[in-house]
Amino acid sequence: MPPNEQIPHDKSFHFLVNKIKFEVPIQNLIYSLVRMPTLPENGFVMENIRWK
C-alpha cells in the first residue's frame, strides 16, 4: 500500500478493537461545526498503546 493511501475504515476499526489495547485520557473533544473537516482541535490522544 503506498504511504499516502488511506486505510479503509473497516480495517482501521478491526485493528483498534481486536489487535491493540489502549487508554483514552480525559481530553477536550469539542469541534467546530463551521470549519471543514470538522475534527477536535487537539486531535485524539491514546496512551499506553500495546498489542493484545
Backbone as CSV, one residue per row, in Angstrom:
resi,resn,N_x,N_y,N_z,CA_x,CA_y,CA_z,C_x,C_y,C_z
1,MET,0.854,-1.180,0.000,0.000,0.000,0.000,0.898,1.241,0.000
2,PRO,0.707,2.178,-0.922,1.520,3.400,-0.952,1.388,4.180,0.358
3,PRO,2.433,4.914,0.761,2.417,5.609,2.049,1.288,6.618,2.219
4,ASN,0.826,7.230,1.137,-0.221,8.248,1.259,-1.631,7.686,1.044
5,GLU,-1.764,6.377,0.839,-3.079,5.770,0.633,-3.742,5.529,1.988
6,GLN,-4.990,5.910,2.106,-5.697,5.747,3.369,-6.162,4.314,3.558
7,ILE,-6.151,3.863,4.819,-6.630,2.526,5.161,-8.152,2.584,5.249
8,PRO,-8.857,1.625,4.664,-10.323,1.612,4.774,-10.771,1.602,6.238
9,HIS,-11.867,2.279,6.532,-12.345,2.407,7.905,-12.606,1.063,8.575
10,ASP,-13.129,0.092,7.842,-13.421,-1.199,8.471,-12.149,-1.891,8.942
11,LYS,-11.050,-1.749,8.204,-9.780,-2.342,8.634,-9.209,-1.587,9.825
12,SER,-9.350,-0.272,9.843,-8.877,0.523,10.979,-9.636,0.145,12.239
13,PHE,-10.934,0.025,12.128,-11.769,-0.324,13.271,-11.407,-1.709,13.790
14,HIS,-11.241,-2.673,12.900,-10.858,-4.026,13.290,-9.531,-4.006,14.054
15,PHE,-8.567,-3.251,13.565,-7.259,-3.152,14.221,-7.402,-2.567,15.622
16,LEU,-8.129,-1.457,15.755,-8.291,-0.806,17.058,-9.018,-1.693,18.061
17,VAL,-9.986,-2.454,17.602,-10.802,-3.274,18.506,-10.144,-4.612,18.816
18,ASN,-9.502,-5.229,17.839,-9.040,-6.604,18.002,-7.531,-6.798,18.161
19,LYS,-6.725,-5.826,17.802,-5.278,-6.050,17.777,-4.502,-5.311,18.862
20,ILE,-5.013,-4.192,19.358,-4.270,-3.417,20.349,-5.157,-3.050,21.538
21,LYS,-4.496,-2.743,22.643,-5.160,-2.193,23.820,-4.633,-0.778,23.983
22,PHE,-5.481,0.118,24.454,-5.043,1.493,24.666,-5.962,2.152,25.678
23,GLU,-5.492,3.252,26.233,-6.289,4.056,27.153,-6.514,5.418,26.526
24,VAL,-7.667,5.990,26.812,-8.001,7.322,26.305,-8.111,8.251,27.506
25,PRO,-7.150,9.182,27.670,-7.212,10.100,28.804,-8.344,11.113,28.625
26,ILE,-8.680,11.776,29.705,-9.670,12.861,29.626,-9.118,13.921,28.684
27,GLN,-9.930,14.359,27.745,-9.488,15.351,26.769,-10.665,16.163,26.257
28,ASN,-10.348,17.283,25.669,-11.354,18.183,25.120,-11.643,17.749,23.682
29,LEU,-12.822,17.207,23.437,-13.186,16.754,22.097,-14.172,17.705,21.415
30,ILE,-14.173,18.961,21.842,-15.038,19.970,21.216,-14.557,20.207,19.787
31,TYR,-15.481,20.332,18.860,-15.124,20.589,17.473,-16.053,21.637,16.881
32,SER,-15.576,22.285,15.835,-16.317,23.343,15.165,-17.284,22.754,14.143
33,LEU,-18.484,23.290,14.083,-19.430,22.876,13.049,-19.354,23.798,11.833
34,VAL,-18.442,24.777,11.889,-18.281,25.725,10.795,-17.101,25.332,9.918
35,ARG,-16.032,24.845,10.527,-14.805,24.507,9.815,-14.895,23.097,9.230
36,MET,-14.305,22.911,8.058,-14.262,21.578,7.440,-12.820,21.241,7.121
37,PRO,-12.312,20.062,7.377,-13.048,18.991,8.039,-13.206,19.303,9.520
38,THR,-14.277,18.842,10.097,-14.540,19.118,11.497,-13.904,18.029,12.356
39,LEU,-12.846,18.395,13.038,-12.088,17.475,13.890,-11.848,18.151,15.235
40,PRO,-11.646,17.378,16.307,-11.302,18.002,17.586,-10.050,18.865,17.414
41,GLU,-10.031,20.039,18.037,-8.920,20.978,17.865,-7.575,20.372,18.230
42,ASN,-7.528,19.544,19.260,-6.262,18.966,19.709,-6.077,17.528,19.240
43,GLY,-6.887,17.092,18.276,-6.776,15.721,17.806,-7.395,14.747,18.795
44,PHE,-6.983,13.497,18.708,-7.486,12.448,19.586,-6.273,11.738,20.165
45,VAL,-6.164,11.678,21.495,-4.982,11.132,22.161,-5.275,9.741,22.712
46,MET,-4.350,8.823,22.440,-4.404,7.480,23.024,-3.095,7.279,23.784
47,GLU,-3.170,6.615,24.949,-1.980,6.375,25.772,-1.840,4.882,26.043
48,ASN,-0.653,4.496,26.501,-0.367,3.109,26.880,-0.816,2.125,25.807
49,ILE,-0.417,2.379,24.587,-0.792,1.534,23.452,0.083,0.280,23.464
50,ARG,-0.556,-0.882,23.368,0.176,-2.141,23.400,-0.599,-3.205,22.611
51,TRP,0.117,-4.252,22.187,-0.508,-5.363,21.467,-1.346,-6.187,22.437
52,LYS,-2.430,-6.756,21.950,-3.247,-7.673,22.764,-2.564,-9.017,22.828
